[in-house]
Structures are given as C-alpha cells and as structure tokens.
C-alpha cells in the first residue's frame, strides 16, 4: 500500500483542521485522512499551527533528537505552552539531558517487576467493581468501573487516600476539558490545575515529615549521581500521573466496550461461549489503534522542518497526530475498520504510546489494567449492551474518550 485515499465521509478543506473544534472531537478521522492524502505537513494560518499526519513522519519525529522539542510541553493552549510547561507536565515538558535524568529517577516506579507486582491488587479492584456492576445490571461504564479502576491503581501507587480519590479524579476531568469556542485553558481548568498542585504540595510535605511505602516517598528519596528531585519536580510528576495516566486508561476502557458492541460478530467472538478471554489482548491493541486516547502531541521546532514540499520554520508549534498515524493506509490494512483479529504485526506498529525518549512510562501498566479488566468482564458477563446514542464524549484537545457510557451487563 502506497497511496493515501481518504476515509469514507466528507473530504474537508485544509482549514477544517481545528483541534479545538467540537465537531472535530466527535470524529477527527475524515480530517486526518484528507490531510494524509493532500497536506501531510499542514499549516493552519489562523492558529499558526502545523501538523504531521502520516505514520512515517510521526514515527521519525518521535525518535529524532534535536528538532522536535518537548521544552514547551505537549499541549497547544497559550497558557499551557511555553518554557514553564515542565511545572505541570514533568518529563513531557523537558528535553535531554534534564529529561533523561528525570526519567531515570521516576522510571523506578514503573519497572516491569513493579508493574507486575500490582497485578493482585488490580485483580482485586476489578473483581470488586465488576461485581457491583453485575449486581446493578444497568450502569454507566465510566462512572461505575472505567473511571474507578485506573484512579485507584494510580492513587494507591502515589499514596492518595481513598476518601480523596473521587475529588482528585473530578478535578483531573476538569483539567482536560475544553469549552466550545475557547482557544485556551478555560478558567475552570486553570482553577482545577491550581487545586491539584496545592493538593500534591500538601501530600509531599506530609511525606517529608512521615515517609511511607508509596511512590511519592520513593520519588522524594530517589537519587542518581547525587541529584534528587525538588518538590516542584515531584508535584509535576504526580500531576502528570493523574491527568495523563489515569485519564487515558479510563478512555481506553470506554472505547473498548463502545467499539466492540458496534460489531456484534466480533463481540460474539470475544465473549464466546466460555468467556475464556483469548481475544482480549488483541481487543485492547486494536482499540488503541482504532481510537487511541492520546490523539495529539505538540512539539516546538528547534530548526526548520522541510517535508512534502513545505517548510515548517524554526520556532513553530507542531502537532504529531497519533490518531492519524494509527489509521495510515500505508501501514494498516482497512484502517477505518475495527477488527480484533487484525494482524499482530500491524498492531505492533501503533504509535498510541508515542515513541523514542518520551515513550509512555505507563504503557505496561495501562495495558495490564485493560487486559485484567476486560478479561474479567468477558469471563463474568454473558453479554453487554451499550447505548451508543446516549454516550457522551469528553471535549479535549489532546485526549479522546467518553465521559458517559450507559451499558447493560448480564452475568453468566
């Protein structure tokens, strides 16, 4: 496959790529397809924003040092974009060598062994919340399950008390929400960010007085070559974990049930007669490809980028459209089709967790949570039914997913 045909639906004009637009949030994929075919390096002059949409270009940008900088953060809003982005985005707002040192410190909490050690607790939480869902029958999959599980796992890692978790998650939702027609972080989002920073400031101060067996204390004590994290560093990473780690896993679980239930034959295959869960892992990976939670990542250009007959100049703000890369016709067969039996070699090329020096630290944890949760659902539910028309999407520039997914679950 070497061509870039458009997906079914309208062929939008180049100016229609507006990542703030609510219509774009509802379905960005026809826009991505048009851009891949006609303007793979696109410029929106009104927003002075550039975008890459082809898989090869984005994969190269994720791995290229010294051109596509994280130093201004990954969010394009005026108040979030700039040299202070690291104060709330932690390592996502840094370049080497500081990013490399910081990542080495914080990655100790996400080694394969540490993630695997979380398995019994993830299973326990899954069993508890799923039992409650099965007893109810009629549920909101997000509020009753998908929003709770990742928040509890992250919170227990960090040391957030159980009684605070609902409010922390509520504030995190507000942080990522964007208002229609507002081209910056809305006042409510700014207030929520301040609330979370203040909350974590208090938590770090408590751990300095009384260390405990959690990631927050480990980050405070971590040391590499005589360097320790400042309070500001620790708070920024905790902020990142709640907003990026928790939210994206919740959205993955929401997309998984939404898209599978729109394909009854595949739903029958996944759930099967015995509920053995053999197709759960590819179900997770295809969901990550087809409708990934992390749609867009911003980069600051340290030098001119010349591609496809156009030049994005040094100093530009550029978006890497991960959601578009995962639908690239030159990489994925039938990219606009949802297929849980897709070739594993194709699924191995998804860019949902980024790549290179900024490959998502929480990728293994997100996959583990999703597989445990969805395996339990398949094993314990005879059937699920989603009210697709009543589902309500989150409106965010970077994150794609649902705020509400009404669902009926029938026990086996």
N, C-alpha and C positions, 0 to 999 in steps of 0.2 A: 504494500500500500504506500503510495507516494503522493496522493492528491489530498486536498483539504476541502471536501464538499461541505456544505452547510448541513446542519441537522434539520429535521422536519420542523416546520413552523416558519415564522416570518424571517426575512433577511433584513436585519436592522441596518440603519445607516451608521457610519462610523461614529457620529456624535452621540449615539444612543448608549455608549458605554459610560454610564454614570454609576459608580459603586455605592452612591448614597441613595439611589432611586428605589422606591418601594416595589415598583414593577420589576425592576432588575432582580431584587431579592426573591420575588416569587418564582422566577425561572431565568437564571442567568445564562443557561446553556445555549440557546439560539444566538445570543450576542457573542459568546465565546467562539462559536462555530464560524460566524461571519468574520470575526477578527482573524481567526487562524487562516481562513481562506484568502482574505483580502488585505488585512493590515496586521500581520503578526507582531510588528512593533508599532503600536498605536499611540497616537497623541491626542488627548482631549485638551484643546486650547483653553476652554473656559476654566477648567480646573488646573491647567498646566500640569497635567498628569500623564505619564507614559505607562504602557502596559505591554508585557510579553505574554503570549497565549499558547505558543507551541511547546510541546513536551521537550524537544531537544534544546531549545533556547533556555527554558526554565531550569532544566537539569544542569546545563552548563553554568548558568548564573549562580545556582545554589552551591556549586563547587569551585567557582572562580574566586581566587583571593585578590584583593586589592582593587576591585572595580565596583562590585555591588555591596555597598557598606550597610551594616546594621546600626551604625553610630547614631542615627536619627530615629531608631525604633522601627516597628513593623506596621504601625497604624498611621494613616494619612491625614487624620484630622489635625487642624492647625495647632490646637493646644496640646496634642499628644506627640507631634512631630518636632524633633529638634535634639540638640546635644544633651538635653537632660532626660531623654527617654528612658535611660537605664534606671532612673529612680523608681519607676513603676514596672518596667519591662525586664529588669535584671539583665541576664545574659542575652536576651533578644534585642537589647539596645546597646550592644558592645561589639567591637571588633578585636581581633588579636592585637597585642598579646594579652590585654586585660581579660578578654572573653575566654581565652584558653585557660588562664589561671583560675578564673572564677568557676568555669565549668568543671575543672578538675576538682575543686572543693565541693561543689554541690552535687556532682555526679555520684558521690559516695552513697547517697541515699537512694540511688536508682540502679545499682548493680544488678545483674541477673539474679544473684543469690538473694539480695534483699527483696527484690520483687517477688521471687518465688516463695519467700518466707511469708508473704502476705496472703498466699493462696487460701489457707484455712479460714482466715478472717473474712476474706472476700466471699467465700462459700457460705459462711455463717450468716453474713449480712444478706446475701442473695436469698438464702432459704427463708429468712425471717420476713423480708419484704414481699417475696413472691407468695408466701403462704397468706399474707394479708390480702394481696391482690386476688388470689384464687377464692378466698372466702367472700370477698365483695362481689366478684363477677364483673361488675361494671366499674371501670377505673379510668383515671387519667394516667396513662403510662408514664408521663413525665413526672407529675407531682407525686404519684404513689410508688414509683420504682426508679425510673431512669435518672431522676434528679437526686434521689436519696443515696443510692449506692456509691457513685463516684465521690460525692461530697463527704460521706462517712469515711471512705478509704483515705482520701486526702487529709481530712481533718484528724483522723487518728494518727497518721504519719506525722502531722505537724504539731499535734497536741491541742487542737481546738476542742473545748468541752462540748459534750453532746447538746447541752441546752443552748449553745450559741450557734449551732450549725445552720439552722433554718434561716436565721437572720444574715449570717455570712453569705449564704448562697443567694438570698434575696438581693443583697447589695451587689453581689457579683453579676447577677442578671441585669441590674440597672446600669452597671459599668459598661456592658457591651451593647445595651440597647441604643438605637439611634432614632431620632424623631424625623418624620417626613418633612423634607424641605429645609432641614437644618444641616449645614455643612461643617459642623464641628461637634465636639463632645457636648451634649446638652447639659444644662445646669444640673439636672438630677444625676447625670453620670459623673460630673465633677464632684458633686457632694458625696456620692457613694464611694468614689475613689478616696476622698479625704477620710471618710468614715473607716474604710478598710485599713488605710495607712495608720490611723490612730489606734485601731484595734490591735494591729500587729505590733505597733510600738509598745503598747502595754504588755503584750504577750512576751516580747523579747525582754523587756525589763524584768518581768516575773521570772523568766528562765535564768537570767543572770543572777538573780537573788537565790533561786532554788532550781538548779538544773534537774531535768528529768530525762526519761528514756524516750525521747522523741526527736524528730528531725530538726526542730527548732534549736534544741540544745546542742545537737550534733553540729549544726551549722555554726553556732556561736563558738564551739570548741575546735572546729576544724582548722587545720594549719598545714600549709605547704610552703616549704622553703622559708619558714619564719613568718609568713604572711597569714593573717587572719581576716575574716570578713568583718566589715564595720556593721553597726546596727542598720545603717541605711541599706547595705548590701543584703542583709538577712531579710529585712522587711520587703524589699523589692522582689526577692525570690519567693517569699511566701505569697505575696500578691499575685505573682505570675502563676504559681501553682493553683491557686483557687480560680483565677479567671480563665487561664488557658487550659490547665489540666482537667479541672472539674467540668467546665462548660463543654469542652469538645467531646468528652466521653459521653456525657448526657445526650448530646446531639447525635452521636453515633448510634446509641441505643434507640433513639427516636426514629432515625432514618431507617434502621434495620427492620423494625416492625412495619413502618409505613410502606416501604417499597416492596417488601416480601408479600404483604397482604394484597397488593395490587396485581400480583401474579399468582393466581390460585394454583396452577400446576406446580410452580416452584415451591409454594407454601406446602403443598401435599408432599413433595419430595423431602423438604427439610424436616417437617414434623413426622412424616412416615407413620407406620402403624405401631412401631415400638418406641418411637421417640429416642433413638439411640444417639442422635446428635452428630452423626458423621459429617454432615454438611454445614455445621455451624462455623467452622473456621473459614471456609470459602465464602459463606454468607457474610461474615464480618468483612473480609477483604474486598468482596465485590461492593459492599455498601460504602466502604472507604473510597473505592474508585469512583463509583457512580455518583455519589452525592456527599463529598467529603465535608467535614465540619469546618476545617480551616481552608477557606476559599482563596484568600488573598493575603500576600505578604509584601510589605513595602520595602524598598531599598533606596538608599541615597547613592547617587553615582559619583564615584571619585574620579572618573575620567569619562570621556566620550564613549558611547556605545554605538557602533555602526552595524546595523543588521537590516537585511531585506531592502536595501536602497534608502534607508533613513538613518538619521543620526540623533540619538538622544544625548544632549550635551551634558558635560560635567556639571554637577550640582543639581541635576534633575531628581525629581521624585518619581520612582518607577514601581509598578506593581507586578509581582510574579503571580500569575493567575493559576494556582494549583488546581482549582476545579476544572479549568480548561485543559490543563496538561493531562488530566486523567480521562479526558474524552477525546484525546488526539487520535484522528483516524489513521495516522501512520504508525501508531503503536498498538492500538487496541482494535480488534475486530468488532464490528457492530457496536461502536462506543456508546450510542444512545440507547442501547438495550440493556436492561438489568438481567443478569444471568449468573446465578450462583454456581453454575457448572463451568464457568469460564476457565480457560487455560491457565494453570498456575504460573506459567512463565510470563504471561501478560500481567497477572496480578502482582508479580514480583517487581514490576516497573512503575507501580503507582508512586506518586510524589506527595501523598497525603500528609506525611510527617516531615516534609522538607527534605533536606539532604546536606551533605558536607559538614562543615564545622557546627552548623546550627541544627543538625538532625535532632528531632524532638527527643529530649531526655525521657519523657514519659511514654514513649511509643510502646514499649513492652508492657507497661502497666495498663495502658488503655486497652491493648489487645487482650490481655489476661482478663480484665474486668468484663469486657464484652463477651468473650468466649464462655466464661463461667456463668454469666447472667443468662445468655441466650441458650446455652446447653441446658440449664435448669428449666428455662421456660419450655423448651422442646420436650423435656422429659416429664414435666409435671402438668402441662396443659395439652388437652386433646386438640383444642383449636383456639385460635384467636381471630378476632374480627375488629378492624379499625374503621372508625367513621371518618373516612378521608375528607369529606366535605367540612367536617367540624374541626379538623386540625388547624392550629394557628401557628404561623411561623414567627420566629424571632426576627427582628429587623436590626441588622448589624452589618457593618462594612466588612469585617474580617471573618466573622463566624456565621455559619449557615446551619439552621436546625429549627426544631419546633419548641414552642413554649407549652403547647397543649396537644395531646394525642389521646382522644377518647377511644377506649378499647374495651372489648368484651373478651374475657378469658373463661374457658370451660375446662375444669380439671379432668384429668384422665380417670 
